[in-house]
Amino acid sequence: MPVQIQTLEQAIRAAFPVSHLEIEDQSSGCGESYSVLLVSVAFEGKTTLAKHRLINELLKNEIAQMHAFSQKTFTPAQYEAYLAKAT
């Protein structure tokens, strides 16, 4: 059964205080490849690896059903710096 964006969003919002969340189905709607960008104060003081492990553990059942999963995780300050670099 394909993974739905709503399933991912509900799980993330239930587990983390979300400042910003983008979930993109990169598989043309078949639910096998997702990209997630998550901004949360819960990531303060954590390394990128630690942040990714938190997401991977939270979504382990969903990720097991996917072909590909990518993530970008930021604190609010890191996200502001990321946006500033993009412009």
FILOGU-947494 format. One record per residue (C-alpha): residue in three letters; z, x, y. Coordinates in Angstrom, 2 decimals. Layout:
REM FILOGU-947494
<bafi code="Ala" z="Z" x="X" y="Y"/>
...
END
This chain:
REM FILOGU-947494
<bafi code="Met" z="0.00" x="0.00" y="0.00"/>
<bafi code="Pro" z="-0.99" x="1.49" y="3.38"/>
<bafi code="Val" z="1.72" x="2.44" y="5.83"/>
<bafi code="Gln" z="1.81" x="0.27" y="8.96"/>
<bafi code="Ile" z="2.45" x="1.52" y="12.49"/>
<bafi code="Gln" z="5.12" x="-1.16" y="12.88"/>
<bafi code="Thr" z="7.03" x="0.22" y="9.87"/>
<bafi code="Leu" z="7.07" x="3.71" y="11.37"/>
<bafi code="Glu" z="8.04" x="2.45" y="14.81"/>
<bafi code="Gln" z="10.90" x="0.30" y="13.51"/>
<bafi code="Ala" z="12.34" x="3.16" y="11.45"/>
<bafi code="Ile" z="12.14" x="5.64" y="14.34"/>
<bafi code="Arg" z="13.59" x="3.26" y="16.92"/>
<bafi code="Ala" z="16.45" x="2.34" y="14.57"/>
<bafi code="Ala" z="17.37" x="6.01" y="13.99"/>
<bafi code="Phe" z="16.88" x="7.63" y="17.40"/>
<bafi code="Pro" z="17.41" x="6.77" y="21.06"/>
<bafi code="Val" z="13.74" x="6.76" y="22.08"/>
<bafi code="Ser" z="12.64" x="7.80" y="25.58"/>
<bafi code="His" z="8.95" x="7.76" y="24.67"/>
<bafi code="Leu" z="7.09" x="7.08" y="21.43"/>
<bafi code="Glu" z="3.40" x="7.28" y="20.56"/>
<bafi code="Ile" z="2.15" x="6.57" y="17.05"/>
<bafi code="Glu" z="-1.54" x="6.99" y="16.35"/>
<bafi code="Asp" z="-3.33" x="5.96" y="13.18"/>
<bafi code="Gln" z="-5.85" x="8.78" y="12.77"/>
<bafi code="Ser" z="-7.41" x="7.27" y="9.66"/>
<bafi code="Ser" z="-9.48" x="4.50" y="11.28"/>
<bafi code="Gly" z="-6.96" x="1.84" y="10.32"/>
<bafi code="Cys" z="-6.45" x="2.60" y="6.63"/>
<bafi code="Gly" z="-2.88" x="3.86" y="7.17"/>
<bafi code="Glu" z="-3.23" x="7.23" y="5.48"/>
<bafi code="Ser" z="-3.00" x="9.59" y="8.45"/>
<bafi code="Tyr" z="-0.63" x="9.32" y="11.39"/>
<bafi code="Ser" z="0.32" x="11.36" y="14.41"/>
<bafi code="Val" z="3.69" x="10.77" y="16.06"/>
<bafi code="Leu" z="4.91" x="11.96" y="19.45"/>
<bafi code="Leu" z="8.61" x="11.30" y="19.94"/>
<bafi code="Val" z="10.82" x="12.05" y="22.94"/>
<bafi code="Ser" z="14.56" x="11.65" y="22.39"/>
<bafi code="Val" z="17.84" x="12.99" y="23.74"/>
<bafi code="Ala" z="18.88" x="13.28" y="20.08"/>
<bafi code="Phe" z="16.78" x="16.47" y="19.95"/>
<bafi code="Glu" z="18.87" x="18.31" y="22.56"/>
<bafi code="Gly" z="19.90" x="21.73" y="21.24"/>
<bafi code="Lys" z="17.74" x="21.51" y="18.10"/>
<bafi code="Thr" z="14.93" x="23.82" y="17.11"/>
<bafi code="Thr" z="11.45" x="22.44" y="16.47"/>
<bafi code="Leu" z="12.00" x="22.90" y="12.74"/>
<bafi code="Ala" z="15.29" x="20.98" y="12.85"/>
<bafi code="Lys" z="13.67" x="18.14" y="14.81"/>
<bafi code="His" z="10.78" x="17.91" y="12.35"/>
<bafi code="Arg" z="13.17" x="17.91" y="9.41"/>
<bafi code="Leu" z="15.01" x="14.93" y="10.92"/>
<bafi code="Ile" z="11.76" x="12.97" y="11.19"/>
<bafi code="Asn" z="10.56" x="14.05" y="7.75"/>
<bafi code="Glu" z="13.83" x="12.94" y="6.16"/>
<bafi code="Leu" z="13.80" x="9.63" y="7.98"/>
<bafi code="Leu" z="10.20" x="8.85" y="7.01"/>
<bafi code="Lys" z="10.08" x="10.56" y="3.60"/>
<bafi code="Asn" z="9.06" x="7.40" y="1.71"/>
<bafi code="Glu" z="6.32" x="6.58" y="4.21"/>
<bafi code="Ile" z="5.06" x="10.16" y="4.41"/>
<bafi code="Ala" z="4.81" x="10.25" y="0.60"/>
<bafi code="Gln" z="2.22" x="7.45" y="0.85"/>
<bafi code="Met" z="0.11" x="9.24" y="3.47"/>
<bafi code="His" z="-2.66" x="11.77" y="3.24"/>
<bafi code="Ala" z="-1.65" x="13.47" y="6.50"/>
<bafi code="Phe" z="1.23" x="13.32" y="8.97"/>
<bafi code="Ser" z="1.68" x="15.31" y="12.17"/>
<bafi code="Gln" z="4.44" x="15.17" y="14.74"/>
<bafi code="Lys" z="5.39" x="16.44" y="18.16"/>
<bafi code="Thr" z="9.05" x="16.14" y="19.06"/>
<bafi code="Phe" z="10.51" x="16.77" y="22.49"/>
<bafi code="Thr" z="13.67" x="16.37" y="24.50"/>
<bafi code="Pro" z="13.03" x="14.55" y="27.80"/>
<bafi code="Ala" z="13.02" x="17.88" y="29.69"/>
<bafi code="Gln" z="10.62" x="19.46" y="27.18"/>
<bafi code="Tyr" z="8.32" x="16.45" y="27.47"/>
<bafi code="Glu" z="8.25" x="16.72" y="31.28"/>
<bafi code="Ala" z="7.26" x="20.39" y="30.94"/>
<bafi code="Tyr" z="4.61" x="19.46" y="28.33"/>
<bafi code="Leu" z="3.12" x="16.86" y="30.67"/>
<bafi code="Ala" z="3.16" x="19.30" y="33.59"/>
<bafi code="Lys" z="1.17" x="21.84" y="31.56"/>
<bafi code="Ala" z="-1.40" x="19.19" y="30.58"/>
<bafi code="Thr" z="-2.34" x="18.48" y="34.19"/>
END
